[in-house]
Amino acid sequence: METSQLTATFAALAQDTRLEVFRLLVRHEPQGLAAGEIARQLAVPHNTMSAHLAVLTRAQLAVSRRQGRSIIYRANLDHMEKTLQFLVRDCCAGHPEVCEPLMNTLAGCAPSEENRQR
């Protein structure tokens, strides 16, 4: 990942509403949410929400698809994974035990083996 893309990612998340939108989309993976529903849940006017969603999409944090008359947004977890990998790539200067608490925190998000087989 290039530094400029990482900067765009953090710039997009450096605003309260966009950060909440991204977190909401993560909670609704993999089905996503319609733009209107995102606006309703966060009590943000539709036109303002459209601008926020455009910023998140340009930063590759969200992806969209049309479903009938609605646009469904999803979190781009692949991009978030690459962002996190970039941040911890040089973690701990060759001492992985120092990063173990961080890795354990992230591992808590992974699906269990049972859920992966479903």
Biopython code that builds the backbone (N, CA, C, O; Angstrom):
import numpy as np
from Bio.PDB.StructureBuilder import StructureBuilder

atoms = [
    (1, "MET", "N", (0.846, -1.171, 0.000)),
    (1, "MET", "CA", (0.000, 0.000, 0.000)),
    (1, "MET", "C", (0.891, 1.234, 0.000)),
    (1, "MET", "O", (1.878, 1.307, 0.732)),
    (2, "GLU", "N", (0.532, 2.181, -0.818)),
    (2, "GLU", "CA", (1.294, 3.418, -0.902)),
    (2, "GLU", "C", (0.913, 4.359, 0.231)),
    (2, "GLU", "O", (-0.214, 4.335, 0.726)),
    (3, "THR", "N", (1.858, 5.178, 0.629)),
    (3, "THR", "CA", (1.625, 6.125, 1.713)),
    (3, "THR", "C", (0.476, 7.067, 1.391)),
    (3, "THR", "O", (-0.310, 7.402, 2.278)),
    (4, "SER", "N", (0.363, 7.501, 0.136)),
    (4, "SER", "CA", (-0.723, 8.427, -0.219)),
    (4, "SER", "C", (-2.096, 7.774, -0.020)),
    (4, "SER", "O", (-3.040, 8.444, 0.399)),
    (5, "GLN", "N", (-2.213, 6.489, -0.314)),
    (5, "GLN", "CA", (-3.486, 5.794, -0.099)),
    (5, "GLN", "C", (-3.770, 5.659, 1.389)),
    (5, "GLN", "O", (-4.914, 5.797, 1.821)),
    (6, "LEU", "N", (-2.737, 5.393, 2.166)),
    (6, "LEU", "CA", (-2.916, 5.292, 3.616)),
    (6, "LEU", "C", (-3.353, 6.636, 4.194)),
    (6, "LEU", "O", (-4.216, 6.691, 5.070)),
    (7, "THR", "N", (-2.760, 7.705, 3.704)),
    (7, "THR", "CA", (-3.135, 9.043, 4.154)),
    (7, "THR", "C", (-4.599, 9.329, 3.813)),
    (7, "THR", "O", (-5.321, 9.891, 4.637)),
    (8, "ALA", "N", (-5.043, 8.954, 2.622)),
    (8, "ALA", "CA", (-6.445, 9.154, 2.227)),
    (8, "ALA", "C", (-7.377, 8.339, 3.112)),
    (8, "ALA", "O", (-8.466, 8.795, 3.459)),
    (9, "THR", "N", (-6.954, 7.142, 3.474)),
    (9, "THR", "CA", (-7.755, 6.295, 4.357)),
    (9, "THR", "C", (-7.956, 6.966, 5.702)),
    (9, "THR", "O", (-9.078, 7.057, 6.200)),
    (10, "PHE", "N", (-6.871, 7.433, 6.286)),
    (10, "PHE", "CA", (-6.982, 8.057, 7.605)),
    (10, "PHE", "C", (-7.691, 9.403, 7.535)),
    (10, "PHE", "O", (-8.397, 9.780, 8.470)),
    (11, "ALA", "N", (-7.514, 10.119, 6.453)),
    (11, "ALA", "CA", (-8.227, 11.392, 6.298)),
    (11, "ALA", "C", (-9.734, 11.143, 6.250)),
    (11, "ALA", "O", (-10.510, 11.897, 6.836)),
    (12, "ALA", "N", (-10.142, 10.089, 5.556)),
    (12, "ALA", "CA", (-11.567, 9.768, 5.467)),
    (12, "ALA", "C", (-12.132, 9.394, 6.833)),
    (12, "ALA", "O", (-13.273, 9.732, 7.147)),
    (13, "LEU", "N", (-11.344, 8.702, 7.638)),
    (13, "LEU", "CA", (-11.818, 8.270, 8.948)),
    (13, "LEU", "C", (-11.654, 9.337, 10.026)),
    (13, "LEU", "O", (-12.119, 9.161, 11.152)),
    (14, "ALA", "N", (-10.994, 10.441, 9.685)),
    (14, "ALA", "CA", (-10.710, 11.489, 10.665)),
    (14, "ALA", "C", (-11.874, 12.474, 10.809)),
    (14, "ALA", "O", (-11.667, 13.653, 11.097)),
    (15, "GLN", "N", (-13.065, 11.992, 10.612)),
    (15, "GLN", "CA", (-14.272, 12.806, 10.757)),
    (15, "GLN", "C", (-15.295, 11.924, 11.467)),
    (15, "GLN", "O", (-15.490, 10.768, 11.092)),
    (16, "ASP", "N", (-15.935, 12.461, 12.474)),
    (16, "ASP", "CA", (-16.802, 11.664, 13.349)),
    (16, "ASP", "C", (-17.867, 10.859, 12.605)),
    (16, "ASP", "O", (-18.012, 9.659, 12.841)),
    (17, "THR", "N", (-18.601, 11.498, 11.725)),
    (17, "THR", "CA", (-19.694, 10.802, 11.035)),
    (17, "THR", "C", (-19.153, 9.694, 10.147)),
    (17, "THR", "O", (-19.691, 8.587, 10.146)),
    (18, "ARG", "N", (-18.093, 9.975, 9.387)),
    (18, "ARG", "CA", (-17.541, 8.937, 8.505)),
    (18, "ARG", "C", (-16.995, 7.763, 9.301)),
    (18, "ARG", "O", (-17.136, 6.615, 8.879)),
    (19, "LEU", "N", (-16.378, 8.028, 10.438)),
    (19, "LEU", "CA", (-15.892, 6.937, 11.282)),
    (19, "LEU", "C", (-17.068, 6.085, 11.759)),
    (19, "LEU", "O", (-16.986, 4.857, 11.759)),
    (20, "GLU", "N", (-18.156, 6.734, 12.163)),
    (20, "GLU", "CA", (-19.344, 5.986, 12.599)),
    (20, "GLU", "C", (-19.971, 5.204, 11.446)),
    (20, "GLU", "O", (-20.444, 4.084, 11.643)),
    (21, "VAL", "N", (-19.977, 5.782, 10.252)),
    (21, "VAL", "CA", (-20.505, 5.061, 9.087)),
    (21, "VAL", "C", (-19.683, 3.804, 8.839)),
    (21, "VAL", "O", (-20.236, 2.723, 8.640)),
    (22, "PHE", "N", (-18.372, 3.949, 8.853)),
    (22, "PHE", "CA", (-17.516, 2.786, 8.600)),
    (22, "PHE", "C", (-17.750, 1.709, 9.657)),
    (22, "PHE", "O", (-17.863, 0.529, 9.324)),
    (23, "ARG", "N", (-17.821, 2.100, 10.905)),
    (23, "ARG", "CA", (-18.055, 1.125, 11.975)),
    (23, "ARG", "C", (-19.420, 0.453, 11.822)),
    (23, "ARG", "O", (-19.555, -0.744, 12.077)),
    (24, "LEU", "N", (-20.426, 1.215, 11.407)),
    (24, "LEU", "CA", (-21.753, 0.658, 11.165)),
    (24, "LEU", "C", (-21.702, -0.361, 10.027)),
    (24, "LEU", "O", (-22.295, -1.435, 10.119)),
    (25, "LEU", "N", (-20.990, -0.016, 8.959)),
    (25, "LEU", "CA", (-20.876, -0.940, 7.829)),
    (25, "LEU", "C", (-20.148, -2.219, 8.231)),
    (25, "LEU", "O", (-20.519, -3.306, 7.788)),
    (26, "VAL", "N", (-19.131, -2.104, 9.052)),
    (26, "VAL", "CA", (-18.408, -3.291, 9.521)),
    (26, "VAL", "C", (-19.354, -4.202, 10.301)),
    (26, "VAL", "O", (-19.310, -5.423, 10.152)),
    (27, "ARG", "N", (-20.201, -3.611, 11.125)),
    (27, "ARG", "CA", (-21.160, -4.408, 11.911)),
    (27, "ARG", "C", (-22.189, -5.107, 11.026)),
    (27, "ARG", "O", (-22.769, -6.115, 11.431)),
    (28, "HIS", "N", (-22.417, -4.586, 9.832)),
    (28, "HIS", "CA", (-23.422, -5.170, 8.941)),
    (28, "HIS", "C", (-22.814, -5.964, 7.785)),
    (28, "HIS", "O", (-23.453, -6.157, 6.750)),
    (29, "GLU", "N", (-21.604, -6.411, 7.964)),
    (29, "GLU", "CA", (-21.011, -7.291, 6.968)),
    (29, "GLU", "C", (-21.622, -8.669, 7.085)),
    (29, "GLU", "O", (-21.932, -9.081, 8.203)),
    (30, "PRO", "N", (-21.814, -9.401, 6.019)),
    (30, "PRO", "CA", (-21.477, -9.065, 4.641)),
    (30, "PRO", "C", (-22.635, -8.468, 3.847)),
    (30, "PRO", "O", (-22.454, -8.120, 2.680)),
    (31, "GLN", "N", (-23.824, -8.340, 4.447)),
    (31, "GLN", "CA", (-24.985, -7.911, 3.666)),
    (31, "GLN", "C", (-24.962, -6.428, 3.306)),
    (31, "GLN", "O", (-25.512, -6.042, 2.274)),
    (32, "GLY", "N", (-24.337, -5.588, 4.135)),
    (32, "GLY", "CA", (-24.299, -4.157, 3.861)),
    (32, "GLY", "C", (-25.597, -3.474, 4.229)),
    (32, "GLY", "O", (-26.529, -4.098, 4.737)),
    (33, "LEU", "N", (-25.639, -2.172, 3.963)),
    (33, "LEU", "CA", (-26.818, -1.371, 4.279)),
    (33, "LEU", "C", (-27.111, -0.400, 3.142)),
    (33, "LEU", "O", (-26.198, 0.073, 2.464)),
    (34, "ALA", "N", (-28.379, -0.112, 2.943)),
    (34, "ALA", "CA", (-28.779, 0.897, 1.967)),
    (34, "ALA", "C", (-28.383, 2.275, 2.491)),
    (34, "ALA", "O", (-28.377, 2.512, 3.699)),
    (35, "ALA", "N", (-28.059, 3.168, 1.583)),
    (35, "ALA", "CA", (-27.630, 4.521, 1.957)),
    (35, "ALA", "C", (-28.667, 5.202, 2.842)),
    (35, "ALA", "O", (-28.310, 5.849, 3.826)),
    (36, "GLY", "N", (-29.935, 5.064, 2.504)),
    (36, "GLY", "CA", (-30.992, 5.683, 3.298)),
    (36, "GLY", "C", (-31.059, 5.129, 4.709)),
    (36, "GLY", "O", (-31.332, 5.864, 5.657)),
    (37, "GLU", "N", (-30.811, 3.845, 4.849)),
    (37, "GLU", "CA", (-30.822, 3.221, 6.170)),
    (37, "GLU", "C", (-29.630, 3.693, 7.004)),
    (37, "GLU", "O", (-29.755, 3.886, 8.213)),
    (38, "ILE", "N", (-28.496, 3.874, 6.370)),
    (38, "ILE", "CA", (-27.323, 4.405, 7.076)),
    (38, "ILE", "C", (-27.645, 5.800, 7.601)),
    (38, "ILE", "O", (-27.382, 6.114, 8.761)),
    (39, "ALA", "N", (-28.216, 6.628, 6.735)),
    (39, "ALA", "CA", (-28.586, 7.989, 7.128)),
    (39, "ALA", "C", (-29.595, 7.966, 8.273)),
    (39, "ALA", "O", (-29.476, 8.744, 9.221)),
    (40, "ARG", "N", (-30.580, 7.084, 8.191)),
    (40, "ARG", "CA", (-31.597, 6.995, 9.230)),
    (40, "ARG", "C", (-30.983, 6.558, 10.559)),
    (40, "ARG", "O", (-31.252, 7.166, 11.595)),
    (41, "GLN", "N", (-30.168, 5.515, 10.537)),
    (41, "GLN", "CA", (-29.593, 4.996, 11.786)),
    (41, "GLN", "C", (-28.679, 6.002, 12.467)),
    (41, "GLN", "O", (-28.587, 6.031, 13.694)),
    (42, "LEU", "N", (-28.006, 6.821, 11.680)),
    (42, "LEU", "CA", (-27.077, 7.796, 12.260)),
    (42, "LEU", "C", (-27.687, 9.197, 12.368)),
    (42, "LEU", "O", (-27.019, 10.137, 12.798)),
    (43, "ALA", "N", (-28.955, 9.331, 11.976)),
    (43, "ALA", "CA", (-29.675, 10.608, 12.052)),
    (43, "ALA", "C", (-28.921, 11.721, 11.322)),
    (43, "ALA", "O", (-28.692, 12.801, 11.866)),
    (44, "VAL", "N", (-28.545, 11.428, 10.089)),
    (44, "VAL", "CA", (-27.826, 12.377, 9.244)),
    (44, "VAL", "C", (-28.678, 12.621, 8.000)),
    (44, "VAL", "O", (-29.205, 11.662, 7.436)),
    (45, "PRO", "N", (-28.833, 13.871, 7.550)),
    (45, "PRO", "CA", (-29.598, 14.140, 6.326)),
    (45, "PRO", "C", (-29.032, 13.349, 5.136)),
    (45, "PRO", "O", (-27.824, 13.137, 5.032)),
    (46, "HIS", "N", (-29.923, 12.925, 4.257)),
    (46, "HIS", "CA", (-29.534, 12.075, 3.129)),
    (46, "HIS", "C", (-28.451, 12.714, 2.262)),
    (46, "HIS", "O", (-27.506, 12.030, 1.870)),
    (47, "ASN", "N", (-28.565, 14.009, 1.953)),
    (47, "ASN", "CA", (-27.563, 14.630, 1.082)),
    (47, "ASN", "C", (-26.198, 14.704, 1.773)),
    (47, "ASN", "O", (-25.164, 14.546, 1.124)),
    (48, "THR", "N", (-26.195, 14.940, 3.077)),
    (48, "THR", "CA", (-24.936, 14.949, 3.833)),
    (48, "THR", "C", (-24.337, 13.551, 3.857)),
    (48, "THR", "O", (-23.128, 13.385, 3.691)),
    (49, "MET", "N", (-25.186, 12.542, 4.065)),
    (49, "MET", "CA", (-24.701, 11.163, 4.087)),
    (49, "MET", "C", (-24.118, 10.770, 2.741)),
    (49, "MET", "O", (-23.112, 10.062, 2.691)),
    (50, "SER", "N", (-24.726, 11.210, 1.655)),
    (50, "SER", "CA", (-24.189, 10.912, 0.324)),
    (50, "SER", "C", (-22.770, 11.434, 0.179)),
    (50, "SER", "O", (-21.911, 10.760, -0.390)),
    (51, "ALA", "N", (-22.525, 12.628, 0.690)),
    (51, "ALA", "CA", (-21.171, 13.195, 0.619)),
    (51, "ALA", "C", (-20.194, 12.364, 1.447)),
    (51, "ALA", "O", (-19.074, 12.106, 1.006)),
    (52, "HIS", "N", (-20.602, 11.947, 2.631)),
    (52, "HIS", "CA", (-19.735, 11.122, 3.478)),
    (52, "HIS", "C", (-19.444, 9.768, 2.821)),
    (52, "HIS", "O", (-18.309, 9.291, 2.844)),
    (53, "LEU", "N", (-20.467, 9.161, 2.241)),
    (53, "LEU", "CA", (-20.279, 7.872, 1.582)),
    (53, "LEU", "C", (-19.352, 8.003, 0.374)),
    (53, "LEU", "O", (-18.576, 7.091, 0.087)),
    (54, "ALA", "N", (-19.428, 9.126, -0.333)),
    (54, "ALA", "CA", (-18.536, 9.359, -1.472)),
    (54, "ALA", "C", (-17.087, 9.440, -1.008)),
    (54, "ALA", "O", (-16.198, 8.902, -1.667)),
    (55, "VAL", "N", (-16.840, 10.100, 0.109)),
    (55, "VAL", "CA", (-15.476, 10.197, 0.644)),
    (55, "VAL", "C", (-14.964, 8.810, 1.024)),
    (55, "VAL", "O", (-13.831, 8.454, 0.698)),
    (56, "LEU", "N", (-15.791, 8.032, 1.709)),
    (56, "LEU", "CA", (-15.380, 6.678, 2.108)),
    (56, "LEU", "C", (-15.135, 5.785, 0.898)),
    (56, "LEU", "O", (-14.225, 4.957, 0.912)),
    (57, "THR", "N", (-15.931, 5.946, -0.134)),
    (57, "THR", "CA", (-15.752, 5.154, -1.351)),
    (57, "THR", "C", (-14.463, 5.537, -2.075)),
    (57, "THR", "O", (-13.717, 4.666, -2.522)),
    (58, "ARG", "N", (-14.199, 6.843, -2.191)),
    (58, "ARG", "CA", (-12.951, 7.289, -2.838)),
    (58, "ARG", "C", (-11.722, 6.806, -2.076)),
    (58, "ARG", "O", (-10.686, 6.523, -2.677)),
    (59, "ALA", "N", (-11.837, 6.712, -0.759)),
    (59, "ALA", "CA", (-10.725, 6.238, 0.069)),
    (59, "ALA", "C", (-10.659, 4.705, 0.097)),
    (59, "ALA", "O", (-9.812, 4.136, 0.786)),
    (60, "GLN", "N", (-11.527, 4.051, -0.632)),
    (60, "GLN", "CA", (-11.602, 2.596, -0.744)),
    (60, "GLN", "C", (-11.990, 1.905, 0.561)),
    (60, "GLN", "O", (-11.705, 0.722, 0.746)),
    (61, "LEU", "N", (-12.629, 2.629, 1.450)),
    (61, "LEU", "CA", (-13.099, 2.040, 2.701)),
    (61, "LEU", "C", (-14.493, 1.452, 2.559)),
    (61, "LEU", "O", (-14.912, 0.643, 3.387)),
    (62, "ALA", "N", (-15.215, 1.848, 1.520)),
    (62, "ALA", "CA", (-16.561, 1.340, 1.273)),
    (62, "ALA", "C", (-16.702, 1.024, -0.206)),
    (62, "ALA", "O", (-16.060, 1.634, -1.061)),
    (63, "VAL", "N", (-17.551, 0.065, -0.478)),
    (63, "VAL", "CA", (-17.901, -0.285, -1.860)),
    (63, "VAL", "C", (-19.422, -0.264, -1.953)),
    (63, "VAL", "O", (-20.120, -0.464, -0.959)),
    (64, "SER", "N", (-19.920, -0.020, -3.151)),
    (64, "SER", "CA", (-21.369, 0.062, -3.314)),
    (64, "SER", "C", (-21.825, -0.761, -4.510)),
    (64, "SER", "O", (-21.060, -1.054, -5.430)),
    (65, "ARG", "N", (-23.099, -1.121, -4.459)),
    (65, "ARG", "CA", (-23.740, -1.807, -5.583)),
    (65, "ARG", "C", (-25.196, -1.386, -5.592)),
    (65, "ARG", "O", (-25.797, -1.134, -4.548)),
    (66, "ARG", "N", (-25.745, -1.317, -6.784)),
    (66, "ARG", "CA", (-27.157, -0.956, -6.915)),
    (66, "ARG", "C", (-27.994, -2.207, -6.728)),
    (66, "ARG", "O", (-27.688, -3.272, -7.266)),
    (67, "GLN", "N", (-29.057, -2.053, -5.953)),
    (67, "GLN", "CA", (-30.026, -3.131, -5.748)),
    (67, "GLN", "C", (-31.403, -2.507, -5.903)),
    (67, "GLN", "O", (-31.924, -1.890, -4.973)),
    (68, "GLY", "N", (-31.980, -2.668, -7.065)),
    (68, "GLY", "CA", (-33.253, -2.013, -7.352)),
    (68, "GLY", "C", (-33.063, -0.511, -7.341)),
    (68, "GLY", "O", (-32.230, 0.023, -8.074)),
    (69, "ARG", "N", (-33.831, 0.168, -6.513)),
    (69, "ARG", "CA", (-33.728, 1.631, -6.421)),
    (69, "ARG", "C", (-32.749, 2.077, -5.336)),
    (69, "ARG", "O", (-32.506, 3.272, -5.170)),
    (70, "SER", "N", (-32.195, 1.129, -4.608)),
    (70, "SER", "CA", (-31.293, 1.450, -3.505)),
    (70, "SER", "C", (-29.836, 1.235, -3.898)),
    (70, "SER", "O", (-29.525, 0.452, -4.795)),
    (71, "ILE", "N", (-28.960, 1.940, -3.212)),
    (71, "ILE", "CA", (-27.526, 1.680, -3.315)),
    (71, "ILE", "C", (-27.108, 1.083, -1.983)),
    (71, "ILE", "O", (-27.278, 1.693, -0.928)),
    (72, "ILE", "N", (-26.557, -0.122, -2.054)),
    (72, "ILE", "CA", (-26.134, -0.842, -0.861)),
    (72, "ILE", "C", (-24.633, -0.620, -0.682)),
    (72, "ILE", "O", (-23.848, -0.812, -1.610)),
    (73, "TYR", "N", (-24.253, -0.216, 0.520)),
    (73, "TYR", "CA", (-22.846, 0.015, 0.848)),
    (73, "TYR", "C", (-22.351, -1.072, 1.781)),
    (73, "TYR", "O", (-23.065, -1.537, 2.670)),
    (74, "ARG", "N", (-21.108, -1.460, 1.552)),
    (74, "ARG", "CA", (-20.430, -2.436, 2.406)),
    (74, "ARG", "C", (-19.067, -1.891, 2.779)),
    (74, "ARG", "O", (-18.479, -1.098, 2.044)),
    (75, "ALA", "N", (-18.574, -2.321, 3.920)),
    (75, "ALA", "CA", (-17.203, -1.983, 4.312)),
    (75, "ALA", "C", (-16.250, -2.781, 3.429)),
    (75, "ALA", "O", (-16.489, -3.956, 3.150)),
    (76, "ASN", "N", (-15.186, -2.145, 2.997)),
    (76, "ASN", "CA", (-14.156, -2.835, 2.213)),
    (76, "ASN", "C", (-13.132, -3.382, 3.204)),
    (76, "ASN", "O", (-12.125, -2.738, 3.498)),
    (77, "LEU", "N", (-13.407, -4.576, 3.710)),
    (77, "LEU", "CA", (-12.550, -5.166, 4.732)),
    (77, "LEU", "C", (-11.183, -5.536, 4.181)),
    (77, "LEU", "O", (-10.205, -5.559, 4.929)),
    (78, "ASP", "N", (-11.095, -5.824, 2.898)),
    (78, "ASP", "CA", (-9.804, -6.114, 2.285)),
    (78, "ASP", "C", (-8.886, -4.890, 2.393)),
    (78, "ASP", "O", (-7.703, -5.015, 2.709)),
    (79, "HIS", "N", (-9.444, -3.719, 2.129)),
    (79, "HIS", "CA", (-8.653, -2.491, 2.236)),
    (79, "HIS", "C", (-8.253, -2.234, 3.690)),
    (79, "HIS", "O", (-7.125, -1.821, 3.962)),
    (80, "MET", "N", (-9.166, -2.474, 4.612)),
    (80, "MET", "CA", (-8.832, -2.272, 6.021)),
    (80, "MET", "C", (-7.743, -3.248, 6.455)),
    (80, "MET", "O", (-6.848, -2.880, 7.216)),
    (81, "GLU", "N", (-7.812, -4.471, 5.982)),
    (81, "GLU", "CA", (-6.772, -5.452, 6.303)),
    (81, "GLU", "C", (-5.410, -4.977, 5.797)),
    (81, "GLU", "O", (-4.416, -5.061, 6.517)),
    (82, "LYS", "N", (-5.364, -4.480, 4.566)),
    (82, "LYS", "CA", (-4.103, -3.975, 4.017)),
    (82, "LYS", "C", (-3.589, -2.774, 4.801)),
    (82, "LYS", "O", (-2.383, -2.612, 4.984)),
    (83, "THR", "N", (-4.514, -1.931, 5.262)),
    (83, "THR", "CA", (-4.132, -0.767, 6.071)),
    (83, "THR", "C", (-3.496, -1.222, 7.378)),
    (83, "THR", "O", (-2.451, -0.709, 7.777)),
    (84, "LEU", "N", (-4.122, -2.178, 8.040)),
    (84, "LEU", "CA", (-3.582, -2.683, 9.296)),
    (84, "LEU", "C", (-2.242, -3.386, 9.084)),
    (84, "LEU", "O", (-1.327, -3.241, 9.894)),
    (85, "GLN", "N", (-2.130, -4.144, 8.000)),
    (85, "GLN", "CA", (-0.853, -4.796, 7.699)),
    (85, "GLN", "C", (0.253, -3.769, 7.496)),
    (85, "GLN", "O", (1.373, -3.955, 7.971)),
    (86, "PHE", "N", (-0.060, -2.694, 6.796)),
    (86, "PHE", "CA", (0.920, -1.633, 6.580)),
    (86, "PHE", "C", (1.383, -1.050, 7.908)),
    (86, "PHE", "O", (2.573, -0.810, 8.112)),
    (87, "LEU", "N", (0.432, -0.825, 8.807)),
    (87, "LEU", "CA", (0.753, -0.205, 10.091)),
    (87, "LEU", "C", (1.636, -1.083, 10.972)),
    (87, "LEU", "O", (2.486, -0.573, 11.702)),
    (88, "VAL", "N", (1.442, -2.392, 10.908)),
    (88, "VAL", "CA", (2.192, -3.283, 11.800)),
    (88, "VAL", "C", (3.294, -4.061, 11.090)),
    (88, "VAL", "O", (3.903, -4.954, 11.679)),
    (89, "ARG", "N", (3.548, -3.731, 9.849)),
    (89, "ARG", "CA", (4.545, -4.466, 9.070)),
    (89, "ARG", "C", (5.890, -4.555, 9.788)),
    (89, "ARG", "O", (6.519, -5.613, 9.796)),
    (90, "ASP", "N", (6.321, -3.484, 10.372)),
    (90, "ASP", "CA", (7.635, -3.462, 11.029)),
    (90, "ASP", "C", (7.502, -3.552, 12.546)),
    (90, "ASP", "O", (8.384, -3.122, 13.290)),
    (91, "CYS", "N", (6.406, -4.107, 12.980)),
    (91, "CYS", "CA", (6.092, -4.161, 14.405)),
    (91, "CYS", "C", (7.189, -4.855, 15.204)),
    (91, "CYS", "O", (7.648, -5.944, 14.860)),
    (92, "CYS", "N", (7.580, -4.207, 16.251)),
    (92, "CYS", "CA", (8.382, -4.803, 17.311)),
    (92, "CYS", "C", (9.833, -5.070, 16.937)),
    (92, "CYS", "O", (10.542, -5.742, 17.686)),
    (93, "ALA", "N", (10.283, -4.570, 15.819)),
    (93, "ALA", "CA", (11.692, -4.668, 15.426)),
    (93, "ALA", "C", (12.250, -6.084, 15.595)),
    (93, "ALA", "O", (13.335, -6.275, 16.145)),
    (94, "GLY", "N", (11.497, -7.058, 15.118)),
    (94, "GLY", "CA", (11.983, -8.436, 15.167)),
    (94, "GLY", "C", (11.728, -9.145, 16.486)),
    (94, "GLY", "O", (12.266, -10.228, 16.718)),
    (95, "HIS", "N", (10.926, -8.558, 17.342)),
    (95, "HIS", "CA", (10.581, -9.173, 18.625)),
    (95, "HIS", "C", (9.069, -9.392, 18.674)),
    (95, "HIS", "O", (8.349, -8.606, 19.289)),
    (96, "PRO", "N", (8.587, -10.453, 18.032)),
    (96, "PRO", "CA", (7.142, -10.655, 17.898)),
    (96, "PRO", "C", (6.402, -10.758, 19.227)),
    (96, "PRO", "O", (5.207, -10.467, 19.283)),
    (97, "GLU", "N", (7.076, -11.161, 20.286)),
    (97, "GLU", "CA", (6.395, -11.265, 21.579)),
    (97, "GLU", "C", (5.889, -9.903, 22.066)),
    (97, "GLU", "O", (4.934, -9.838, 22.840)),
    (98, "VAL", "N", (6.518, -8.826, 21.620)),
    (98, "VAL", "CA", (6.076, -7.490, 22.000)),
    (98, "VAL", "C", (4.723, -7.175, 21.355)),
    (98, "VAL", "O", (3.895, -6.480, 21.943)),
    (99, "CYS", "N", (4.511, -7.686, 20.154)),
    (99, "CYS", "CA", (3.262, -7.425, 19.425)),
    (99, "CYS", "C", (2.159, -8.433, 19.741)),
    (99, "CYS", "O", (1.048, -8.307, 19.226)),
    (100, "GLU", "N", (2.441, -9.408, 20.562)),
    (100, "GLU", "CA", (1.461, -10.458, 20.835)),
    (100, "GLU", "C", (0.119, -9.921, 21.333)),
    (100, "GLU", "O", (-0.917, -10.403, 20.875)),
    (101, "PRO", "N", (0.084, -8.938, 22.256)),
    (101, "PRO", "CA", (-1.232, -8.421, 22.676)),
    (101, "PRO", "C", (-2.034, -7.838, 21.514)),
    (101, "PRO", "O", (-3.248, -8.029, 21.441)),
    (102, "LEU", "N", (-1.363, -7.129, 20.605)),
    (102, "LEU", "CA", (-2.047, -6.579, 19.437)),
    (102, "LEU", "C", (-2.594, -7.696, 18.559)),
    (102, "LEU", "O", (-3.747, -7.640, 18.132)),
    (103, "MET", "N", (-1.792, -8.692, 18.291)),
    (103, "MET", "CA", (-2.229, -9.798, 17.435)),
    (103, "MET", "C", (-3.391, -10.561, 18.076)),
    (103, "MET", "O", (-4.308, -11.000, 17.382)),
    (104, "ASN", "N", (-3.348, -10.716, 19.394)),
    (104, "ASN", "CA", (-4.450, -11.397, 20.086)),
    (104, "ASN", "C", (-5.741, -10.593, 19.976)),
    (104, "ASN", "O", (-6.820, -11.165, 19.823)),
    (105, "THR", "N", (-5.635, -9.283, 20.051)),
    (105, "THR", "CA", (-6.811, -8.428, 19.907)),
    (105, "THR", "C", (-7.430, -8.602, 18.526)),
    (105, "THR", "O", (-8.645, -8.748, 18.397)),
    (106, "LEU", "N", (-6.589, -8.585, 17.495)),
    (106, "LEU", "CA", (-7.089, -8.742, 16.129)),
    (106, "LEU", "C", (-7.616, -10.148, 15.888)),
    (106, "LEU", "O", (-8.588, -10.330, 15.154)),
    (107, "ALA", "N", (-6.990, -11.133, 16.493)),
    (107, "ALA", "CA", (-7.429, -12.519, 16.317)),
    (107, "ALA", "C", (-8.820, -12.717, 16.900)),
    (107, "ALA", "O", (-9.553, -13.598, 16.450)),
    (108, "GLY", "N", (-9.196, -11.920, 17.889)),
    (108, "GLY", "CA", (-10.523, -12.025, 18.479)),
    (108, "GLY", "C", (-11.635, -11.712, 17.502)),
    (108, "GLY", "O", (-12.788, -12.073, 17.742)),
    (109, "CYS", "N", (-11.311, -11.043, 16.397)),
    (109, "CYS", "CA", (-12.303, -10.695, 15.387)),
    (109, "CYS", "C", (-12.488, -11.805, 14.364)),
    (109, "CYS", "O", (-13.473, -11.809, 13.624)),
    (110, "ALA", "N", (-11.570, -12.729, 14.315)),
    (110, "ALA", "CA", (-11.612, -13.773, 13.292)),
    (110, "ALA", "C", (-12.741, -14.754, 13.587)),
    (110, "ALA", "O", (-13.045, -15.030, 14.748)),
    (111, "PRO", "N", (-13.362, -15.281, 12.527)),
    (111, "PRO", "CA", (-14.415, -16.277, 12.754)),
    (111, "PRO", "C", (-13.814, -17.546, 13.333)),
    (111, "PRO", "O", (-12.665, -17.891, 13.056)),
    (112, "SER", "N", (-14.598, -18.226, 14.131)),
    (112, "SER", "CA", (-14.129, -19.495, 14.680)),
    (112, "SER", "C", (-14.030, -20.514, 13.557)),
    (112, "SER", "O", (-14.614, -20.337, 12.488)),
    (113, "GLU", "N", (-13.296, -21.568, 13.809)),
    (113, "GLU", "CA", (-13.146, -22.634, 12.817)),
    (113, "GLU", "C", (-14.513, -23.201, 12.445)),
    (113, "GLU", "O", (-14.766, -23.508, 11.281)),
    (114, "GLU", "N", (-15.382, -23.336, 13.427)),
    (114, "GLU", "CA", (-16.741, -23.864, 13.184)),
    (114, "GLU", "C", (-17.511, -22.961, 12.227)),
    (114, "GLU", "O", (-18.166, -23.456, 11.309)),
    (115, "ASN", "N", (-17.443, -21.628, 12.426)),
    (115, "ASN", "CA", (-18.174, -20.705, 11.556)),
    (115, "ASN", "C", (-17.588, -20.657, 10.159)),
    (115, "ASN", "O", (-18.321, -20.428, 9.197)),
    (116, "ARG", "N", (-16.275, -20.869, 10.018)),
    (116, "ARG", "CA", (-15.659, -20.859, 8.693)),
    (116, "ARG", "C", (-16.107, -22.042, 7.852)),
    (116, "ARG", "O", (-16.157, -21.947, 6.626)),
    (117, "GLN", "N", (-16.434, -23.161, 8.501)),
    (117, "GLN", "CA", (-16.832, -24.363, 7.764)),
    (117, "GLN", "C", (-18.282, -24.306, 7.311)),
    (117, "GLN", "O", (-18.702, -25.128, 6.496)),
    (118, "ARG", "N", (-19.048, -23.363, 7.816)),
    (118, "ARG", "CA", (-20.470, -23.253, 7.436)),
    (118, "ARG", "C", (-20.645, -22.662, 6.085)),
    (118, "ARG", "O", (-21.774, -22.504, 5.621)),
]
sb = StructureBuilder()
sb.init_structure("model")
sb.init_model(0)
sb.init_chain("A")
sb.init_seg("    ")
for serial, (resi, resn, name, xyz) in enumerate(atoms, 1):
    if name == "N":
        sb.init_residue(resn, " ", resi, " ")
    sb.init_atom(name, np.array(xyz, "f"), 0.0, 1.0, " ", f" {name:<3s}", serial, name[0])
structure = sb.get_structure()
